[in-house]
Amino acid sequence: MHKGEIDFITLGCSKNLVDAERVMRQMEAAGWTCVHDPEEPKGEVCVINTCGFIGDAKEESINMILQMAERKKKGKLKTLIVMGCLSERYRAELEEELPEVDAYFGKFDFQGIKDLLGAYAIGTNPRLYPWFERSLTTPKHYTYLKISEGCNRFCSYCAIPLITGRHTSRPKAEILDEVRWLVSQGVKELNVIAQDLSSYGLDIEKRHMLPELIDEIAQIEGVEWIRLHYAYPTDFPEELLDVMAKHQNVCKYLDIALQHCTDHMLGLMRRHITQTEQDALIRKIREKVPGICIRTTLLVGHPGETDEDFEALKAWVREMRFERMGCFAYSDEEGTYANKHYKDDIPQETKEARASELMAIQQEISGELMAQKVGTTQKVILDRQDGDYWIGRTQYDSPEVDCEVLVENNGNGQLEIGNFVNVKITKAEEFDLYGEII
């Protein structure tokens, strides 16, 4: 057991990662040494940042708590703390079922964690950092920038509003201060995240403020790539497309979850949009930002999805030819509209088979689209080395979830992680590209 050391274990999405980084910064100011996602936890304190989005994520969080509780039982851990989405929603149940945990905090009680652990502060003169500062755990050239919390959409299947509450935008000035600080730390690439980017600013000034926010971020010196994640199609701020077309450092990339295509399913899912409106938006995005990469997520097996709905979805995916796509099988989540009002009537095997079938279609489409990149020159940011290759990404690829570019390591000592290089693409696979530096 390493005295004065805290092991932070983060589960779930990049929004959780940002939260953990903020808490780590404050703990380090108090004199602690923080280790993020350690392969072999050795600290005297362990903080587990949980996810409670769907069944599999909740199970992973519970298993991690049990694993660390066993470590505490054996005398290898002094203090076990649980925070995040799972404890935000199920704190009372967790306290009853898992009393081995010393303290539970929700998703937003950073000050509570600071007060608890600050009592054991090691530093004699602890520093005070602004709350937007974080101890970055990603490679230093990229990070995530969270601009809001919560969601007002209340889609039928989604528990996020039940966990995070109503949509709350961060003040623009604070976000811009954070961006300047991140650039001062060596960050070149900002992956802008929120549960609902489209609603940014509506709660502050009753208008869409995302276009002007991105426009101002793009003008900050040192910001080389900006990538947008988790827009919502209903009431999408179309002025954003003009900003994307205007600035070279705003990646031609938009992550916009569409979930389904038929009016029947969009209605059951409470998406507040029709297929005609959704298709028109996709066409407008591609028209106003030529060459854009659209990433989307689809949901199959939602209550009421018929064979006809699924066949229509397959045909629609073939027609739309999304550059990046993920697919999930429906999970019946307690307290959601679907859980209260629909019967989870589709067998799990059918859900998983539909998801696999849809991803097989996407794999074929991706292979065809990737093949079109052969012979082109792409700007690539280098993320890491692996054996004989430097591995990086184009502007069309988000870290960890999208495609990568493998560049043969020819012993060029001038290459460094975080560098931008021009790469001629020589070979393509369904989800990876190969190339040589020019």
C-alpha positions in Angstrom: 0.0 0.0 0.0 1.5 3.3 -1.1 0.9 6.0 1.5 -0.2 9.3 0.1 -1.4 7.8 -3.2 -4.9 7.7 -4.7 -5.9 5.3 -7.4 -8.6 6.7 -9.7 -10.6 4.2 -11.8 -12.9 5.7 -14.4 -15.6 3.7 -16.1 -17.9 4.8 -18.8 -17.7 7.8 -21.2 -15.3 10.6 -21.8 -17.6 12.9 -19.7 -16.8 10.8 -16.7 -13.1 11.0 -17.6 -13.3 14.8 -17.4 -14.9 14.7 -14.0 -12.2 12.4 -12.7 -9.5 14.7 -14.0 -11.0 17.6 -12.2 -11.1 15.8 -8.9 -7.5 14.6 -9.4 -6.3 18.1 -9.9 -7.7 19.2 -6.6 -6.3 16.2 -4.8 -2.9 16.8 -6.2 -3.1 20.4 -5.0 -3.7 19.0 -1.5 -0.5 16.9 -1.7 -1.8 13.5 -2.9 -0.2 11.5 -5.7 -2.9 10.4 -8.1 -2.7 7.4 -10.5 -5.4 7.0 -13.1 -6.7 3.6 -14.1 -3.8 1.7 -12.6 -3.3 -1.9 -13.8 -2.2 -2.9 -10.3 -3.8 -0.5 -7.7 -1.4 0.2 -4.9 -2.7 3.4 -3.3 -4.0 3.7 0.2 -7.2 5.3 -1.3 -9.2 4.2 -4.3 -11.8 6.3 -6.0 -14.1 4.5 -8.5 -15.9 6.8 -10.9 -18.9 4.7 -12.0 -21.2 4.5 -15.0 -24.9 3.8 -14.7 -26.0 4.2 -18.3 -27.1 0.7 -19.3 -27.1 -2.8 -17.7 -23.7 -3.9 -18.9 -22.1 -0.6 -17.6 -23.8 -0.9 -14.2 -22.6 -4.5 -13.9 -19.1 -3.5 -14.7 -19.2 -0.8 -12.0 -20.5 -3.2 -9.4 -17.9 -5.7 -10.2 -15.2 -3.1 -9.9 -16.5 -2.0 -6.5 -16.6 -5.6 -5.3 -13.0 -6.1 -6.5 -11.7 -3.1 -4.6 -13.8 -4.0 -1.5 -12.0 -7.4 -1.5 -8.7 -5.6 -1.7 -9.7 -3.5 1.3 -10.7 -6.6 3.2 -7.2 -8.0 2.7 -5.7 -4.9 4.2 -4.3 -3.7 0.8 -6.5 -0.6 0.8 -7.4 1.9 3.5 -10.2 4.0 2.0 -12.7 3.1 -0.8 -14.8 5.9 -2.4 -17.4 5.6 -5.1 -18.6 8.5 -7.2 -20.3 9.0 -10.6 -23.5 8.1 -12.3 -24.3 4.8 -10.6 -24.0 6.3 -7.1 -25.9 9.4 -8.2 -28.9 7.3 -9.0 -28.6 4.3 -6.7 -26.8 5.7 -3.7 -29.2 4.5 -1.0 -29.3 1.0 -2.5 -25.5 0.9 -2.8 -25.0 2.0 0.8 -27.2 -0.8 2.0 -25.8 -3.5 -0.3 -22.1 -2.5 -0.2 -21.3 -1.1 3.3 -17.6 -1.9 2.6 -17.4 1.4 0.7 -16.3 4.3 3.0 -18.2 7.1 1.2 -20.5 7.5 -1.7 -20.7 10.6 -3.8 -22.9 11.4 -6.8 -21.9 12.8 -10.1 -21.5 16.4 -9.1 -20.3 16.5 -5.5 -16.7 17.1 -6.3 -16.5 19.4 -3.2 -17.6 16.6 -1.0 -14.7 14.4 -2.2 -12.3 17.3 -1.8 -13.5 17.9 1.7 -13.2 14.3 2.7 -9.8 13.7 1.3 -8.6 17.2 2.0 -8.7 16.3 5.6 -5.8 13.9 5.0 -3.9 16.4 2.9 -0.2 15.8 2.9 1.0 19.1 1.5 1.8 21.8 4.1 0.8 24.6 1.7 -2.0 23.2 -0.6 -2.5 25.2 -3.7 -5.9 26.3 -5.0 -6.7 25.6 -8.7 -9.7 26.8 -10.7 -12.3 24.0 -11.0 -11.9 23.9 -14.7 -8.3 22.8 -14.4 -7.7 19.1 -14.6 -4.9 16.5 -14.3 -4.9 15.4 -17.9 -4.8 11.6 -18.3 -5.0 11.5 -22.1 -1.9 11.9 -24.3 -0.9 15.5 -23.8 -1.8 16.5 -27.4 -5.5 15.8 -27.1 -8.3 16.0 -24.5 -12.0 16.3 -24.0 -13.8 19.6 -23.5 -17.2 19.3 -21.7 -19.4 22.2 -22.3 -22.7 21.2 -20.6 -24.3 18.7 -18.3 -27.6 16.9 -18.4 -30.3 16.6 -21.0 -33.9 17.8 -21.5 -34.8 15.5 -24.3 -36.2 12.5 -22.4 -36.0 9.9 -25.2 -38.0 6.8 -24.3 -35.0 4.5 -23.7 -32.5 6.8 -22.1 -31.7 7.1 -18.3 -29.3 10.0 -18.7 -31.8 12.8 -17.7 -32.7 10.7 -14.7 -29.0 10.6 -13.6 -27.7 14.0 -14.7 -30.8 16.1 -14.5 -31.8 19.0 -16.7 -29.5 20.4 -19.4 -27.1 23.0 -17.9 -24.7 24.9 -20.1 -21.3 26.1 -18.8 -20.7 29.8 -19.1 -18.9 30.6 -22.4 -16.2 32.7 -20.7 -15.3 29.8 -18.4 -15.0 27.4 -21.3 -12.8 29.8 -23.2 -10.6 30.2 -20.1 -10.3 26.4 -20.0 -9.4 26.2 -23.6 -6.6 28.7 -23.2 -5.3 26.8 -20.2 -5.4 23.5 -22.1 -3.4 25.0 -24.9 -0.9 26.2 -22.4 -0.5 22.6 -21.3 0.3 21.4 -24.9 -3.1 20.3 -26.0 -3.6 20.7 -29.8 -6.9 18.7 -30.3 -10.1 19.4 -28.5 -12.9 16.9 -28.6 -15.9 18.9 -27.6 -18.4 16.8 -25.7 -21.9 17.1 -24.1 -24.9 14.9 -23.8 -26.6 17.3 -26.1 -24.4 19.8 -28.0 -27.4 21.1 -29.9 -29.0 22.7 -26.8 -25.9 24.6 -25.7 -26.9 28.1 -24.6 -30.6 27.7 -24.6 -30.7 27.7 -20.8 -28.4 30.8 -20.6 -29.7 33.2 -23.2 -32.7 31.3 -24.7 -30.8 30.9 -28.0 -28.4 28.5 -29.7 -24.9 29.6 -28.6 -22.9 26.6 -30.0 -22.0 28.2 -33.3 -20.5 31.3 -31.7 -18.7 29.2 -29.0 -17.0 27.0 -31.6 -16.3 30.1 -33.7 -14.5 31.7 -30.7 -12.6 28.6 -29.7 -11.4 28.2 -33.3 -9.8 31.6 -33.1 -7.7 30.8 -30.0 -4.0 30.5 -31.0 -2.8 26.9 -30.6 -6.1 25.2 -31.2 -5.3 23.0 -34.2 -8.3 20.6 -34.2 -11.8 20.9 -32.8 -14.1 17.9 -33.1 -17.8 17.8 -32.1 -19.5 15.0 -30.3 -23.1 14.2 -29.5 -25.3 16.6 -31.3 -29.0 16.0 -31.4 -30.9 16.2 -34.7 -34.1 17.9 -33.4 -33.7 21.6 -33.3 -30.1 21.3 -34.6 -28.3 24.7 -34.8 -27.7 24.9 -38.6 -25.5 28.0 -38.2 -22.9 25.6 -36.8 -22.4 24.3 -40.3 -21.3 27.7 -41.5 -18.7 27.8 -38.7 -17.5 24.3 -39.6 -17.0 25.3 -43.3 -15.3 28.6 -42.3 -12.5 27.3 -40.0 -9.9 24.9 -41.2 -9.2 23.8 -37.6 -12.8 22.7 -37.0 -12.7 19.1 -38.1 -15.1 18.0 -40.8 -16.6 15.6 -38.3 -20.0 15.5 -36.6 -21.1 12.9 -34.1 -24.9 13.0 -34.2 -27.0 10.2 -32.8 -29.9 9.4 -35.0 -31.1 6.1 -33.4 -33.6 5.0 -36.2 -35.2 6.1 -39.4 -38.9 5.1 -39.6 -41.6 7.5 -38.3 -43.0 4.6 -36.4 -39.8 4.0 -34.4 -38.9 7.7 -34.1 -42.3 8.3 -32.5 -42.0 5.4 -30.1 -38.5 6.6 -29.1 -39.9 10.1 -28.5 -37.3 11.6 -30.8 -39.6 14.5 -31.9 -38.4 14.3 -35.5 -39.7 12.6 -38.7 -37.7 10.6 -41.2 -38.2 13.3 -43.8 -36.9 16.0 -41.5 -34.0 13.8 -40.4 -33.0 12.9 -44.0 -33.2 16.6 -45.0 -30.8 17.5 -42.1 -28.3 14.9 -43.2 -28.4 16.2 -46.8 -28.0 19.8 -45.6 -25.0 18.9 -43.4 -23.2 17.2 -46.3 -24.1 20.0 -48.7 -22.9 22.9 -46.4 -19.7 21.0 -45.2 -18.4 19.1 -48.2 -16.4 16.0 -47.3 -17.8 15.8 -43.8 -17.6 12.6 -41.8 -20.8 11.9 -40.1 -20.7 9.5 -37.1 -24.0 8.2 -35.8 -25.3 5.7 -33.4 -28.4 3.5 -34.0 -30.5 1.5 -31.5 -32.2 -1.8 -32.4 -34.6 -4.0 -30.5 -36.5 -1.1 -28.9 -40.0 -2.2 -27.9 -42.3 -2.1 -30.9 -39.6 -2.5 -33.5 -41.1 -4.7 -36.2 -39.4 -6.8 -38.8 -40.5 -4.1 -41.3 -38.9 -1.4 -39.2 -35.6 -3.2 -39.1 -35.7 -4.0 -42.8 -36.3 -0.3 -43.5 -33.4 0.6 -41.2 -31.0 -1.7 -43.1 -32.1 -0.1 -46.4 -31.7 3.4 -44.9 -28.1 2.6 -43.7 -27.2 1.4 -47.1 -28.7 4.6 -48.6 -27.1 7.0 -46.2 -23.6 5.4 -46.2 -22.5 6.9 -42.9 -18.7 7.3 -42.7 -18.8 6.1 -39.0 -21.5 4.2 -37.3 -22.2 2.3 -34.1 -25.1 0.2 -33.1 -26.5 -0.9 -29.7 -29.2 -3.4 -28.6 -32.0 -1.9 -26.5 -31.5 -2.2 -22.7 -34.6 -1.8 -20.6 -33.6 0.8 -18.0 -35.6 1.4 -14.8 -37.6 4.6 -14.7 -37.4 5.5 -18.4 -40.5 6.1 -20.4 -40.1 2.9 -22.3 -39.7 0.9 -19.1 -42.9 2.4 -17.7 -45.1 2.4 -20.8 -43.8 -0.4 -23.2 -43.3 -4.1 -22.9 -39.7 -5.2 -23.5 -41.1 -7.7 -26.0 -38.1 -8.4 -28.3 -35.9 -11.4 -27.3 -32.3 -10.6 -26.4 -31.1 -12.9 -29.2 -33.1 -11.0 -31.7 -31.8 -7.7 -30.5 -28.2 -8.9 -30.7 -28.7 -10.5 -34.1 -30.1 -7.2 -35.5 -27.2 -5.2 -34.1 -24.7 -7.7 -35.7 -26.5 -7.6 -39.0 -26.5 -3.8 -39.1 -22.8 -3.6 -38.2 -22.0 -6.1 -41.0 -23.6 -3.8 -43.4 -21.7 -0.9 -42.0 -18.4 -2.8 -42.2 -19.0 -3.3 -46.0 -19.8 0.4 -46.4 -16.8 1.5 -44.4 -14.5 -0.7 -46.4 -15.8 0.9 -49.6 -15.4 4.4 -48.2 -12.0 3.7 -46.8 -10.8 2.3 -50.2 -11.5 5.7 -51.7 -8.8 7.2 -49.5 -6.0 5.2 -51.2 -3.8 7.5 -53.2 -4.9 10.6 -51.2 -2.7 12.6 -48.8 -4.1 13.0 -45.3 -3.1 15.2 -42.4 -2.5 12.8 -39.5 -1.8 13.4 -35.8 0.5 10.7 -34.3 -0.9 9.2 -31.1 1.5 6.4 -30.3 4.1 3.9 -31.5 3.3 0.2 -31.8 6.1 -2.1 -33.1 6.9 -1.2 -36.6 4.2 1.5 -36.9 3.4 5.0 -35.9 -0.3 5.1 -35.3 -2.4 8.2 -35.7 -5.7 9.6 -36.9 -7.1 11.9 -39.5 -9.5 14.8 -38.8 -12.3 12.3 -39.5 -11.5 10.1 -36.5 -12.0 10.5 -32.8 -9.7 8.9 -30.3 -10.3 5.3 -29.3 -13.6 4.9 -31.1 -12.8 5.6 -34.8 -10.4 4.4 -37.5 -6.6 4.8 -37.3 -3.8 5.3 -39.7 -0.8 3.0 -39.5 2.4 4.6 -40.8 5.5 2.4 -41.1 8.2 3.3 -38.7 11.2 3.9 -41.0 13.5 5.1 -38.2 12.8 8.7 -38.8 14.0 10.3 -35.5 12.1 13.5 -36.2 8.7 12.0 -35.6 7.2 12.5 -32.2 3.8 11.7 -30.5 1.5 14.6 -31.0 3.1 15.7 -34.3 1.0 16.4 -37.4 2.4 14.7 -40.5 1.2 14.4 -44.1 0.6 10.8 -45.0 0.0 9.3 -48.5 -2.5 6.5 -48.1 -1.3 3.3 -49.7 -3.7 0.6 -48.4 -7.2 0.5 -46.8 -9.0 -2.0 -44.7 -12.6 -1.7 -43.4 -11.6 0.3 -40.3 -7.9 1.2 -40.8 -5.7 2.9 -43.3 -2.0 2.4 -44.0 0.3 5.0 -45.4 3.7 6.6 -45.8 5.0 10.0 -44.7 5.6 12.4 -47.5 
